[in-house]
Amino acid sequence: MSVTINNPSEEIALMRKLHGNLVLEESGFLKKVTQKDSTLNKKAADTYYSNWKDKKQLANNEEHVENRREHAQVMTNAFYDLVTDFYEYGWGQSFHFARLYKGDSFEENIKRHEAYLALKLQLKSGQKVLDVGCGVGGPLREVVKASQYAHVTGINNNSYQIERCQAYSIKYGLTPHTDFVKGDFTNMPLENQTFDGVFSVEATVHAPKLEMVYGEIYRVLKPGGRFACYEWCTTPSYDEKDLAQKKVIHAIEEGNSISKLYTTQQCLAALKSVGFKVLEEGDAAILDDATEPWYNTLKSPEGLRGMLRSPWGRFYTHSLLTFFSKFNVVPPGVLETSQLLNDAADYLVKGGEMNIFTPMYFFVVEKPLDA
């Protein structure tokens, strides 16, 4: 929740008041956004946007970056209270990009992207695994299946998403193989050396600094255990001194609750600084003859759900919400969230076309046996 409180039961009550009744149907987008509490949704929107006042100061915005880092947990909690319903509407239960192989559907590419984590972590049935920043559990459930029932725990600091994770595990019969922890992944309420493997899909980027979350992952991982991740980063082509490029990256950050994107080299340095041994790393977004640009997911997607992510589909959804907002059918903050995500999509495509941003800098690292 975007409201800072210390009582878990109070937090759950506020979450229920904000989001209304639990809706799991894929066709339930309008029901979900129209039943949200007006006062609490406005508070979430105000909380989020209060952290983004530096659009006209990009040449020297470090003070604003530090402010976002200081308030990252509250900012990102508010963000996911605002955007989760939109994400499920356009993306399903997996909120991430993937290598787009020609001839395969978006869903096939997404599942392959997720199952690859189980392969690279060498997971087996019964092993204990952690998903850091698990969203509503789409990748987690695929890793459970791809590993022939490794037990995967998801950690997430948003109560609404945790509730949805639990409900989906029940719906799909995966409760014996999953668990969910509501908590800050830079200060995990988990014991040292608990997990055989850890993975994260485009989530650790929300940390104030990558060293903070990587250090916690190192702590809860058993010696010899591996951590595999798809990380959002700027590429070696990015020049932060170029204000045109910096505008694109800042817009990606604002549209996705990221205090500041790391370069791929800074990401690698952060992993090494907390003790990890790098086994492999590289940008999975680099094209070859068998793949299409990752940003086609937003620029020219295929299929019915793909239409919702397309420029035309996003325009349609925003126009519909604009009409509803005139009659107060949707609460304050919903229309603004729609515009935020539309702008973010456009700038993600620009970042990809300019080759200054990747959503899938992939690495596999290991905690030394003698750690």
N, C-alpha and C positions, 0 to 999 in steps of 0.2 A: 504494500500500500504506500501511497505517497504521504500519508500522515505518519509522523514518527511517534511510535508508542513502544512501551516495554512489555505490555501484557499480551501474550499470544492469543488468548481467547477474545480479547477486545479487538485485536487486529483482524481476526477471522470474521467477527461481527461487522466490522467496518467494510471488509472486503465484500461480504454478502450484501451489505447495504448499497455499496457502490455498483456492483455488477448485477444484482438481482438474482433470479433463479438460474440454476445451472442449465446451460443449453449445450448439448453435444452434437446436434444435427448439423450437417454441413450446410444446410440451407437456412441456418438460423441467424445469419449475420444481422439482419434488420431487427430481429427480436432482441438480440443481445445489445445492440447499441441504443435502441429506443427505451429499454428498461433500466438503463443506468441512471443513478441518482444525479440530478442536475448539480447540486451543491458540491458533492464530492468529486464529480468529474471535472468541474470548473477548477476546483482546488488542485487536482492533479495537473491540469493544463497550465495553470498559473505557476505551479512549482517547477514544471519542466522548462517553460519558456523563460523563467527568471534567470536561467543559467546561460542564456544565449543573447548577449547584448554587445557583441564585439564585431559585428559584420562590417562596420565602418572603421575598424581599428586593426585590420588583419596584419598590417606591417609590423605591429608591436602589440601582440595580444597575450603575452605570457601571463600577465596578471589574471586574465579571464580563464586561461587554461588551468592555472593553479586553483582558482575558485571552483571550477568544475571538478577537479580532482578531489578537492576537499569535500564536495557535496555529491560525489559520484553515486553513492548507494541510494540516496534519496532521489536524485535525479533519474537514475535508471529505473528505479521502482515506479516512479510516476510515469515514465515513458512506457513501460510495459502494461501499466493499468490503462493507458490510452490506446496502445497499438495492437495488443494481442488479438482482439476480435478482427481487426483489419487483416492481420497476418494470416490467421486461419482461413479467412474468406478468400484471400488471393493465393496462398501457398499451401494450404492443408496443414498438416501437423508437423512439418519440417520447415523451419524458417531459415533456409540457407541456399546458397548457390551450389553448383556442381559442374564438373567437366561435362560438356554437352557433346556426346558422341553422335555422329550423324546416323540417322535411321532409327534411333532410340527415342522413346517418349521422355518427357520431362520426369515423370514418375520413375521410370527405369533408371535414368541417370542419377536421380536423387538417392534411390535405394543402393545403387552401386557405390556411390560416394560414401555412404554411411557404412555399408558392409566392409569396405576397404579398411576401415579403422580396426574392425575385429581381426582382419587378416594381418595387418601390420603389428598389432599388439600380441599376436599369436594366442588369442584367447581360447579357452577350453571350458567345457561344461563345469559349472560349480565354482569357477574362480570369482573372486570379488573385484568388481570394477566400479570406477567412479566416472560419472558424466558431469563435468564442471560447466554450469550454466545450461541446464537441460531443457529450457523452454517448456513446451507442453509434452515433451517426451518422444517426439517422432524418431530422431536418431537413436535414442536410447533403446526403444523397442526393436528397431531393426538390428542393432548390435546384439541384443539378447538372442534374437532368432538366428543371426548369422554365425554366432559362436556356439550354437546348439545348447543354449541356456546357461551361459555365464550369468551370474547374478549382478545386476547393474543398479547402483544407487545414483540418483540424480540429485544435485544440489542446486538450489535456485532461491533467490531472495524475494520473489514475488509470490504472495499468497494465492492470487488468482491462478497463476500458472501451475503452482503446486497442486491446487485442487483439481485442475484439469488433467494433470499427469495421473493422479490417483484414479480419477474417474475413467480415463482411457485404459489404464492397466486392468481395471475390473472388466470393462467392456470387451477387451480383447483376450481375456483369460491369462494375463501375464503377471498377476499379483504375486505368485510364489517366486518370481524371478526378478522382481523390481522393488525398490524402496525409494523414498523421497525425503529429502531433508530441506527444511526451510532455513536458509542461513546465508551469510555473507561469505563468498568464496575467497575473500582476502583474509578471513579470520574464521576458518571452518570449525564448526562444533564437532570435530571428528578426531579420533585417536591417531597418534603417530603410527606409521608403518601398517596401515590397515588394508591397503588395496594392492592387488596383483598388477593392475593396469589402470590407467586414467586416460580419458579422451575428452576433447572439447571441440565443438563445431561452431566457429564464428561467434564465440561467446566471451572468451577471456579478454577480448578487446574492450569490454566495458569496465575493466579494472582501472582504478586511478593511475596505476603504473603496472606494467606487466610483471616486474620483479615481485610485486606483492602477491599476485595470484600464483605465479610460477613457484615461488618459495613455499607456499602452502601446499601446492600439489606435490612438491618434492618431499615435504614433511609427512604427508599421509600415504605416500607410496612406499611399498616394501623395497628393500635393497634388491637390485636386479630387475625391478619393475620398469615398465615402459610408459611413456606419456606420448600420445599421438594427437596432433591438433591441426585444424585448418584455421589460420589466423588472418585477420584483416590487417593489411600493411600498405604503406606507400612503397613503390618500386624504386629501383636505382635510377629510373628516368625522372623521378620527381625532383624539382628544384624549389625548395621552400621560399627562396628569395624572389621567385617569379610570382607576383601577386595574382595573375590570372590562374595559375595552377593552384595557388594556395586557396583561392576562392572556391574552387571545385572541391578540394579536400575538406575545407571547413564546412561546406554544405553537406558533404557525406557525413562528417562528424555530427553536425547538428541534427540531421535527419535520422540518426541511429544511436544517439546517446553515447558518444565516444568523447572522452575528455580531450585526447590527442592521439592520433595514429602514430605508431612507431614505424620506422623504416624496417625493411627486412633484416638489415644488418643490426639494428638496435634490438630487434626481437631475438635474434640469435645470441647477441651479447647478454641479454637479460637471462636467457636460459642457462648459459654458461656461468653467469655470476652467482646463481643459486646452487650450483653444483652438478648440473646435468651434463652427461656425456652425449654429444650429438651423434646419432647413428646415420641419419639422412635428413636432408632439407632441400627445398626448392619450391619454385612457384608452379603450382599445379594448373595455373590459368594459361600457361604458355601454349599456344596453338600448335597442332600438327595436322597432317592430312586427314585424320579421322575425326577431328573435333571442330566445333563452331565456337565463336566467342561466348564466354560465360554470360555476358550482359545481354545476349539475345533473350534470356529469360525475362527481361523487362522490355527490350526493344521490339522484338518480333516473336513472341512466344506462340506455341501451338496448343491446340486443345481448348476445351471449354473453360477450365480454370485458368489456362494461359491467357485467354481473352481478358479475364479480369485484371491481370497484371499488365496488359498491353497499354500503350498510351490511350487508345480509344476506350478501353474498358475502364481505365482509371478516370477518364473524363466523364464517362457515363455515371460511375458511382458517385463522383464528386457532384455532378449536376443533380442527381437524385437526392443526395444529402442536403444540398443547397435548397432545393424545393422544400424538403421536410423541415429544415431549420426555420424557414419563414413562418411556419405554423407551429413552431416549438415542439415538433414531434421528436426531434433528437435533442439531447441536452447540450449545454454550452461545452465547447471543447472538441466535440466530434467533428465538426466541419473543419476546424483548425488542424486537427490530426490528419484528416484526409489530405489537406493541402500540404502539410509537412511531409507526408509519405510520397505524395506525387512529386514534390520538388526533389526529395531524396532519390527517387527512382531515376529522374532525369539526370541528376548529377552523378549517380553511380554509372550510368551509361557513358557520360562524358569522361569520367575517370578511367573507365575501361578503354574507351576509344583513344584517349590520350596516352594510354599505357603508363599512367602514374599511380594506379591503385590496383591492388589485387585482393579479392576476398578469400583466397585459398593459398596463402603461403603455407605449405605443408611441411611438417617436420615430425620425426620420431626421435625421442631422446630417452636416455636410460639413467636410472639412479644407480651409481656404482655399488657393487656387492659389498664393499668394505665401508659404505656410508653409515 
